[in-house]
Amino acid sequence: MMDIESCTELNEFPQMLPPPPGTFVDREELIQHVGDFAVSQGYVVTIKQSKRDRVVVLGCDRGGVYRNRRKPADESSAERTRRRKTGSRLTNCPFEAVGKKDDGLWILTIKNGTHNHEPIKDISEHPSARRFTEREIVLIKEMTEAGLKPRQILKRLRQNNPDLLSTPKHVYNVKAKLRQGNMTVENLRNSLQIMRNFKSLRPQKSAVRNNYLAVTEPSWRQRNPPRVPNLIGGRFVDSQSFVSIDVLNPATQQVISQVPLTTNEEFKAAVFAAKRAFPLWRNTPIATRQRIMFKFQELIHRDIDKLAMNITAEHGKTLKDAYGDVLRGLEEVEHACGLATLQMGEFVSNVSNGIDTYSIREPLGVCAGICPFDFPAMIPLWMFPLAVTCGNTFILKPSEKDPGAAVMLAELAVEAGLPNGVLNIVHGSNEIVNAICDDDDIKAISFVGPNVAGTYIYARASAKGKRIQSNVGAKNHAVVMPDASMDATLNALVAAGFGAAGQKCMALSTVIFVGGLNPWEDKLVEHAKAIKVNAGTEPDADLGPVISKQVKEQICKLIQTGVDTGAKLVLDGRNIVVPAYEHGSFVGPTILSNVATNMECYKVSLTVF
């Protein structure tokens, strides 16, 4: 539930944030990014200065506000009371954003992010909302040549665009420019290039979507290796952070991409975008939210091959495991498609004499999810589909070790129709986790990961009054009874113990054989040796690499600690070499017996998040 005070706070939005800095493939992409974000905050940008191939300076257009000054028409005629009205635009807002070209990319910086005016309450009242599109101007020229009057032209234009806000005066202005030769069909594309970037200013029934798709190759994909983008306010933008983490293919150690450590300003922009999107989204009918999830489900099915390949490349698990990762998450999306009945409240009449009770379910506001690396698709899909379908907005922090699947899922969610700001993605490690725990606008956090991190996040976030869902690591045991079916049991033990290289919270790390180990040990070793260790993309692979060289070293050290303290090394997989993948972080099936409960190898799970 949300209290009235917090709900009021979300609806006031007294401040206007500047667009998040970033890098862009060209000037037009940068201008569109600034323009779209500005509109979402309640202000409009205009070009103040431009050197087309080097720099562009964007300022704040005060929404067509004029100040009127009255001057005597003739100072020698003091008796006359008639005065002339003159107006000048109020363009003295200090906001200023600068885009500069450097090494082929355009870099956006915010010189001054403050404003000296209130947000525009209705963007449709701004003059920019009355601009004609390139196609409309061509039609005006053609209809003018055909002899139609401005009102007739406007009537026909509104047949194709009922939301058109232009007036006959604007048609007259276009006709005048055409008549004077200042605007021709041939040079129309150049003169309207900047105008085209602000089409989103025209009021629409739904939020502007898929703006990033208009650019064939965004800047974060142009880099080599590509940089994983943030998702802020509906746009995928390259972080301005100079610090990044390499995402390695654990089978080859090749750099797949780089994850920037999101800056504090970018994190605040993401939270503000989610906060601003919440009032409209919570009032969106549940049926509409469900329809977006139905589309999202369809798109995941369409791109499941791409998702699985990305998971295998970044995580290392076999393609079979990667498909299972996506499919298990897809079950949660399917669950979200039927959420309407689960959101119904309750009513009980006459619980006491003359007293009825009822309960309602309401969204909280901005929620956040912090994900581990073991299930790059499933765990994000545990979190944001249910949260947003319930009417919340969301900040997702994927694991910095394999963030690609989460970004791909976010692209599909935007394509499915999720409005700008409802889902946002930030990247990083400890600093971003602390920022999520401390931010007052984030009302709830879902976390999956190791015990130490889960305990820390639970304590820090709950101290700020947040709701916390903390799913931490496990030490899973299997108990095998003397009458167990040997073949079925061995198959189950091998699958549970070595699936995904043991890198999952459900991994089986300990087996207790009731009645003794002798009938089982040789058979278990035989089944484990039959496991094919290879890169996850190979068709015959049963066991892929662990996530990194550091994790391999940690596992090998833990195995050696067990041997040193008295455990018997029945099967050693530490020195395995995979042909064609000699540099991969592979650990073969390993079995220790005679393990005591006081040994480090028993106390610590080999599952590493």
BANU-92808 format. One record per residue (C-alpha): residue in one letter; x, y, z. Coordinates in steps of 0.25 Angstrom, whole numbers, padded with zeros to 4 digits, always signed. Example, Ala and Ser with C-alpha at 12.3 -4.5 7.8 and 13.67 -1.06 7.14 Angstrom:
REM BANU-92808
a+0049-0018+0031 s+0055-0004+0029 
//
This chain:
REM BANU-92808
m+0000+0000+0000 m+0004+0014-0002 d+0001+0026+0007 i-0006+0038+0002 e+0006+0047+0005 s+0016+0039-0003 c+0006+0038-0015 t+0004+0053-0015 e+0019+0054-0015 l+0020+0046-0027 n+0010+0054-0035 e+0016+0068-0032 f+0030+0067-0039 p+0035+0080-0036 q+0048+0078-0042 m+0053+0076-0056 l+0065+0067-0058 p+0075+0069-0070 p+0076+0057-0080 p+0086+0047-0076 p+0100+0049-0082 g+0105+0039-0092 t+0111+0037-0106 f+0104+0036-0119 v+0107+0031-0133 d+0103+0045-0139 r+0098+0058-0137 e+0083+0055-0140 e+0083+0044-0130 l+0088+0053-0119 i+0078+0064-0122 q+0067+0054-0122 h+0072+0048-0109 v+0072+0062-0102 g+0058+0066-0108 d+0051+0053-0104 f+0056+0053-0090 a+0053+0068-0089 v+0039+0066-0093 s+0037+0055-0082 q+0042+0065-0072 g+0033+0077-0076 y+0042+0086-0084 v+0046+0087-0099 v+0060+0089-0104 t+0064+0098-0116 i+0077+0099-0123 k+0085+0111-0118 q+0098+0109-0126 s+0102+0099-0136 k+0115+0096-0144 r+0109+0084-0151 d+0122+0075-0152 r+0127+0079-0138 v+0118+0084-0127 v+0103+0087-0124 v+0098+0095-0112 l+0084+0092-0108 g+0076+0102-0099 c+0063+0102-0092 d+0051+0108-0100 r+0042+0115-0090 g+0029+0110-0097 g+0026+0122-0105 v+0025+0131-0093 y+0026+0146-0097 r+0028+0158-0089 n+0020+0170-0094 r+0027+0184-0094 r+0019+0197-0097 k+0026+0208-0104 p+0020+0222-0108 a+0018+0222-0123 d+0023+0236-0124 e+0030+0242-0112 s+0027+0256-0118 s+0012+0254-0116 a+0011+0253-0101 e-0004+0255-0102 r-0006+0242-0109 t-0009+0230-0101 r-0007+0219-0112 r+0005+0211-0109 r+0011+0200-0118 k+0012+0186-0113 t+0025+0178-0115 g+0028+0165-0110 s+0041+0157-0109 r+0043+0142-0105 l+0047+0138-0091 t+0059+0130-0095 n+0067+0133-0082 c+0066+0119-0076 p+0080+0115-0071 f+0079+0101-0076 e+0089+0097-0086 a+0094+0084-0092 v+0106+0083-0101 g+0109+0072-0111 k+0123+0071-0117 k+0129+0062-0127 d+0141+0054-0123 d+0147+0042-0130 g+0135+0040-0139 l+0125+0040-0127 w+0117+0051-0121 i+0118+0053-0106 l+0107+0060-0099 t+0111+0068-0086 i+0101+0076-0078 k+0107+0090-0076 n+0096+0095-0067 g+0084+0086-0063 t+0076+0096-0055 h+0063+0103-0060 n+0057+0116-0055 h+0043+0113-0058 e+0032+0103-0055 p+0030+0090-0064 i+0021+0092-0076 k+0008+0085-0071 d+0002+0083-0085 i+0013+0080-0095 s+0002+0082-0106 e+0001+0097-0103 h+0016+0099-0107 p+0018+0105-0121 s+0026+0093-0125 a+0014+0084-0124 r+0008+0091-0136 r+0020+0088-0146 f+0016+0081-0158 t+0024+0069-0163 e+0032+0068-0175 r+0021+0060-0182 e+0010+0070-0178 i+0018+0082-0183 v+0019+0075-0197 l+0004+0073-0196 i+0002+0088-0193 k+0010+0091-0205 e+0002+0082-0214 m-0011+0086-0209 t-0008+0101-0210 e-0004+0099-0225 a-0017+0092-0226 g-0024+0105-0222 l-0029+0100-0208 k-0031+0110-0197 p-0023+0109-0183 r-0035+0104-0176 q-0038+0094-0186 i-0024+0089-0186 l-0024+0088-0171 k-0037+0080-0171 r-0031+0070-0181 l-0018+0069-0173 r-0026+0066-0160 q-0033+0054-0168 n-0019+0047-0167 n-0015+0053-0154 p-0027+0056-0145 d-0017+0060-0134 l-0012+0072-0142 l-0011+0084-0134 s-0007+0094-0145 t-0016+0106-0149 p-0019+0113-0162 k-0009+0123-0158 h+0002+0112-0158 v-0003+0108-0172 y-0002+0123-0176 n+0013+0124-0171 v+0017+0111-0179 k+0010+0117-0191 a+0018+0130-0190 k+0031+0123-0189 l+0028+0114-0201 r+0024+0127-0208 q+0036+0134-0205 g+0045+0122-0209 n+0050+0120-0195 m+0045+0106-0195 t+0045+0097-0206 v+0042+0082-0207 e+0056+0080-0211 n+0063+0086-0199 l+0051+0082-0190 r+0059+0070-0184 n+0070+0079-0180 s+0062+0090-0174 l+0053+0080-0166 q+0064+0071-0161 i+0064+0077-0147 m+0049+0078-0147 r+0048+0063-0150 n+0055+0060-0137 f+0044+0067-0129 k+0032+0059-0135 s+0030+0054-0121 l+0026+0068-0116 r+0012+0065-0123 p+0002+0060-0113 q+0000+0045-0114 k-0009+0035-0107 s+0003+0027-0102 a+0017+0029-0099 v+0027+0030-0110 r+0033+0017-0113 n+0045+0011-0120 n+0052+0024-0123 y+0065+0017-0122 l+0061+0008-0134 a+0061+0020-0143 v+0076+0020-0142 t+0082+0008-0150 e+0094+0006-0141 p+0094+0013-0128 s+0108+0018-0122 w+0109+0007-0112 r+0108-0004-0123 q+0118+0004-0131 r+0129+0002-0121 n+0139-0010-0122 p+0136-0017-0113 p+0122-0012-0112 r+0118-0005-0099 v+0106-0010-0091 p+0096+0002-0090 n+0087+0007-0079 l+0072+0008-0081 i+0068+0022-0076 g+0054+0028-0079 g+0051+0019-0091 r+0065+0021-0098 f+0077+0012-0098 v+0089+0021-0096 d+0104+0019-0095 s+0108+0023-0081 q+0118+0034-0079 s+0126+0026-0069 f+0141+0024-0072 v+0141+0012-0064 s+0136-0001-0070 i+0137-0016-0067 d+0140-0026-0078 v+0130-0037-0081 l+0138-0050-0085 n+0134-0062-0092 p+0138-0072-0081 a+0141-0083-0092 t+0151-0074-0100 q+0154-0062-0091 q+0151-0053-0102 v+0144-0039-0099 i+0130-0040-0103 s+0126-0026-0098 q+0129-0016-0087 v+0120-0012-0076 p+0121+0003-0071 l+0120+0006-0057 t+0107+0015-0057 t+0110+0029-0051 n+0102+0034-0040 e+0096+0045-0049 e+0091+0034-0059 f+0085+0026-0047 k+0078+0038-0042 a+0072+0040-0056 a+0068+0026-0057 v+0061+0027-0043 f+0054+0040-0047 a+0049+0034-0060 a+0043+0022-0053 k+0037+0032-0043 r+0031+0041-0053 a+0025+0029-0061 f+0018+0023-0049 p+0006+0032-0048 l+0001+0029-0062 w+0005+0015-0062 r-0002+0011-0049 n-0014+0017-0055 t-0013+0009-0068 p-0024-0002-0068 i-0019-0016-0064 a-0024-0021-0077 t-0015-0012-0084 r-0003-0016-0076 q-0006-0030-0078 r-0007-0029-0093 i+0007-0023-0093 m+0012-0036-0086 f+0005-0044-0096 k+0013-0037-0107 f+0025-0038-0099 q+0023-0053-0097 e+0022-0054-0112 l+0035-0047-0115 i+0043-0055-0105 h+0038-0068-0113 r+0042-0061-0126 d+0056-0057-0121 i+0059-0069-0112 d+0070-0074-0120 k+0078-0061-0119 l+0075-0060-0104 a+0081-0074-0102 m+0093-0072-0111 n+0096-0059-0103 i+0094-0066-0090 t+0104-0077-0094 a+0114-0067-0099 e+0114-0059-0086 h+0111-0069-0076 g+0117-0082-0082 k+0106-0092-0079 t+0102-0101-0090 l+0091-0097-0100 k+0082-0107-0095 d+0083-0100-0081 a+0082-0087-0087 y+0069-0090-0094 g+0064-0095-0080 d+0068-0082-0074 v+0059-0074-0084 l+0048-0084-0083 r+0047-0084-0068 g+0047-0068-0068 l+0036-0069-0079 e+0027-0076-0069 e+0027-0064-0061 v+0023-0055-0072 e+0012-0065-0075 h+0008-0063-0061 a+0008-0048-0062 c-0002-0050-0074 g-0013-0054-0064 l-0010-0045-0053 a-0023-0038-0053 t-0030-0048-0044 l-0019-0048-0034 q-0020-0033-0033 m-0034-0033-0028 g-0036-0029-0014 e-0046-0035-0004 f-0059-0032+0002 v-0065-0038+0015 s-0079-0033+0019 n-0084-0032+0034 v-0071-0037+0040 s-0076-0030+0053 n-0090-0024+0055 g-0092-0014+0044 i-0077-0014+0040 d-0072-0018+0026 t-0057-0020+0022 y-0051-0019+0009 s-0036-0019+0004 i-0030-0013-0009 r-0017-0016-0015 e-0009-0004-0020 p+0005-0003-0027 l+0016+0002-0018 g+0024+0012-0027 v+0038+0010-0032 c+0043-0004-0030 a+0057-0010-0032 g+0064-0023-0035 i+0078-0027-0033 c+0082-0040-0041 p+0093-0050-0040 f+0100-0057-0052 d+0095-0071-0051 f+0082-0069-0058 p+0083-0057-0067 a+0069-0058-0073 m+0061-0065-0063 i+0064-0056-0051 p+0061-0043-0058 l+0048-0049-0063 w+0045-0053-0048 m+0045-0039-0045 f+0041-0028-0055 p+0029-0034-0062 l+0021-0037-0050 a+0025-0023-0044 v+0021-0015-0056 t+0009-0023-0059 c+0004-0019-0044 g+0006-0005-0048 n+0020-0002-0042 t+0032+0004-0050 f+0045-0003-0049 i+0060-0001-0048 l+0068-0014-0052 k+0082-0016-0049 p+0087-0029-0056 s+0100-0036-0052 e+0112-0029-0058 k+0117-0042-0062 d+0106-0046-0072 p+0097-0034-0074 g+0094-0036-0089 a+0081-0045-0087 a+0075-0034-0078 v+0078-0023-0088 m+0072-0032-0099 l+0059-0035-0091 a+0058-0020-0088 e+0058-0017-0103 l+0047-0027-0105 a+0039-0021-0094 v+0040-0007-0101 e+0037-0013-0114 a+0025-0020-0107 g+0019-0006-0103 l+0025-0003-0089 p+0024+0012-0088 n+0036+0020-0086 g+0042+0020-0072 v+0034+0008-0067 l+0046-0001-0068 n+0060+0005-0067 i+0074-0002-0066 v+0086+0002-0059 h+0100-0005-0058 g+0111-0006-0047 s+0115-0013-0035 n+0115-0009-0020 e+0113+0006-0022 i+0100+0004-0030 v+0095-0006-0020 n+0097+0004-0009 a+0090+0015-0017 i+0078+0005-0019 c+0078+0002-0004 d+0079+0017+0000 d+0070+0024-0010 d+0057+0029-0004 d+0049+0028-0017 i+0051+0013-0018 k+0040+0006-0009 a+0044-0009-0011 i+0056-0017-0015 s+0057-0032-0020 f+0070-0038-0019 v+0076-0052-0022 g+0090-0055-0019 p+0100-0060-0008 n+0098-0060+0007 v+0107-0049+0010 a+0102-0040+0000 g+0088-0043+0003 t+0089-0040+0018 y+0096-0027+0015 i+0086-0022+0005 y+0074-0027+0014 a+0080-0019+0026 r+0084-0007+0018 a+0071-0005+0010 s+0061-0009+0022 a+0068+0002+0030 k+0062+0011+0020 g+0048+0006+0021 k+0048-0002+0008 r+0041-0015+0006 i+0052-0026+0003 q+0051-0039-0004 s+0065-0046-0002 n+0067-0060-0008 v+0081-0064-0004 g+0090-0076-0006 a+0088-0090-0002 k+0095-0103+0003 n+0087-0114-0004 h+0087-0128+0001 a+0082-0141-0005 v+0079-0153+0003 v+0080-0166-0004 m+0073-0178+0003 p+0077-0192+0002 d+0065-0197-0007 a+0067-0185-0017 s+0067-0189-0032 m+0081-0188-0036 d+0080-0183-0050 a+0070-0173-0047 t+0077-0168-0035 l+0091-0167-0042 n+0085-0159-0054 a+0078-0149-0044 l+0090-0147-0036 v+0099-0145-0048 a+0089-0135-0054 a+0087-0127-0041 g+0102-0127-0037 f+0108-0123-0050 g+0097-0116-0058 a+0102-0102-0062 a+0115-0105-0056 g+0109-0105-0042 q+0107-0090-0044 k+0093-0089-0039 c+0086-0088-0025 m+0079-0101-0027 a+0092-0108-0030 l+0094-0121-0022 s+0107-0120-0014 t+0106-0131-0004 v+0100-0146-0005 i+0098-0154+0008 f+0097-0169+0005 v+0089-0176+0016 g+0095-0190+0018 g+0109-0187+0012 l+0116-0182+0000 n+0121-0195-0006 p+0110-0199-0015 w+0110-0185-0021 e+0124-0179-0022 d+0129-0186-0034 k+0116-0184-0042 l+0115-0170-0039 v+0129-0168-0043 e+0126-0175-0056 h+0114-0166-0059 a+0122-0154-0056 k+0134-0158-0065 a+0123-0160-0076 i+0120-0145-0076 k+0125-0138-0088 v+0133-0125-0084 n+0133-0114-0096 a+0129-0100-0099 g+0114-0098-0098 t+0112-0095-0112 e+0117-0109-0116 p+0106-0119-0119 d+0111-0130-0111 a+0114-0122-0099 d+0109-0126-0085 l+0117-0117-0076 g+0122-0104-0080 p+0132-0095-0073 v+0131-0087-0060 i+0128-0072-0061 s+0143-0067-0060 k+0157-0071-0057 q+0156-0065-0043 v+0144-0074-0040 k+0152-0086-0045 e+0163-0083-0036 q+0154-0082-0024 i+0148-0095-0027 c+0161-0102-0029 k+0166-0096-0016 l+0154-0101-0009 i+0156-0115-0014 q+0171-0115-0010 t+0166-0110+0004 g+0157-0123+0005 v+0169-0132+0001 d+0178-0125+0011 t+0168-0127+0022 g+0166-0142+0020 a+0155-0143+0009 k+0158-0154-0002 l+0159-0149-0016 v+0151-0159-0024 l+0150-0151-0037 d+0159-0139-0040 g+0154-0129-0051 r+0164-0118-0048 n+0174-0120-0059 i+0164-0123-0071 v+0168-0118-0084 v+0158-0116-0095 p+0163-0116-0109 a+0162-0103-0117 y+0158-0096-0104 e+0171-0098-0096 h+0169-0084-0090 g+0155-0086-0085 s+0152-0087-0070 f+0148-0101-0070 v+0146-0110-0057 g+0143-0124-0060 p+0134-0133-0051 t+0140-0134-0037 i+0136-0143-0026 l+0141-0143-0011 s+0137-0154-0001 n+0140-0156+0014 v+0136-0142+0016 a+0134-0137+0030 t+0124-0126+0034 n+0136-0118+0040 m+0143-0117+0026 e+0143-0104+0018 c+0139-0112+0006 y+0126-0116+0013 k+0123-0102+0019 v+0125-0094+0007 s+0116-0097-0005 l+0123-0098-0019 t+0112-0090-0024 v+0118-0076-0027 f+0109-0065-0031 
//
